[in-house]
Amino acid sequence: MISINLMAIAVALGCDAFSVAIGVGSRGLTGRRIFRLAFHFALFQFLMPLIGLAIGSAAAGLIGEAAKWVAAAGLAIIGSRLAWEALRHHQTLTPRSDPTRGWSLVVLSVSTSVDALVAGFSLGLLGMNVLAACGIIGVIAGVMTVIGMALGATAARALGHWAEFVGGVMLVALAVVFVVGG
């Protein structure tokens, strides 16, 4: 049976994926983009707590501090790029990159799951079946990603290229929250 605590942890960990997905969804939806982003976010949310548990609590403090800076840098870079390309694309008809491919996808996946790495240190202490807990965390992150992408695409239809710009700015703001609030 799934506990309320595990669901709360899964939703909390999925919030970063949801926020990023809104920004990425503003670039337009295709079945492939939805699948790539949701699959990778779910996979990384599943794997990172396992990696965190394997590394052990001895390194928790060091990795915890570095994790927020890595996540913030990745989100700031991708967000700035999205916002810049939205402004540039509005003025010229240059082709835009797809953030659900290549290194952008890897950076986004890692950036949204570093908190799950740190959470992995404590999952074993909560007396949960860690593999099942990681599976639930991954599934919730995947579902939240799909929902976020749909919301971002809806905003893009209503606001045009400005939705993509706002999505990029949201990623940069999330990076600032990681550093200041984390």
Secondary structure as the mmCIF struct_conf table of DSSP 4:
data_model
#
loop_
_struct_conf.conf_type_id
_struct_conf.id
_struct_conf.beg_label_comp_id
_struct_conf.beg_label_asym_id
_struct_conf.beg_label_seq_id
_struct_conf.end_label_comp_id
_struct_conf.end_label_asym_id
_struct_conf.end_label_seq_id
HELX_RH_AL_P HELX_RH_AL_P1 ILE A 4 GLY A 25
TURN_TY1_P TURN_TY1_P1 SER A 26 ARG A 27
HELX_RH_AL_P HELX_RH_AL_P2 GLY A 31 ILE A 55
HELX_RH_3T_P HELX_RH_3T_P1 SER A 57 ALA A 59
HELX_RH_AL_P HELX_RH_AL_P3 ALA A 60 GLN A 91
BEND BEND1 THR A 92 THR A 92
TURN_TY1_P TURN_TY1_P2 PRO A 99 THR A 100
BEND BEND2 ARG A 101 ARG A 101
HELX_RH_AL_P HELX_RH_AL_P4 GLY A 102 LEU A 123
HELX_RH_3T_P HELX_RH_3T_P2 GLY A 124 LEU A 126
TURN_TY1_P TURN_TY1_P3 GLY A 127 GLY A 127
HELX_RH_AL_P HELX_RH_AL_P5 VAL A 130 LEU A 159
TURN_TY1_P TURN_TY1_P4 GLY A 160 GLY A 160
HELX_RH_AL_P HELX_RH_AL_P6 HIS A 161 GLY A 181
#
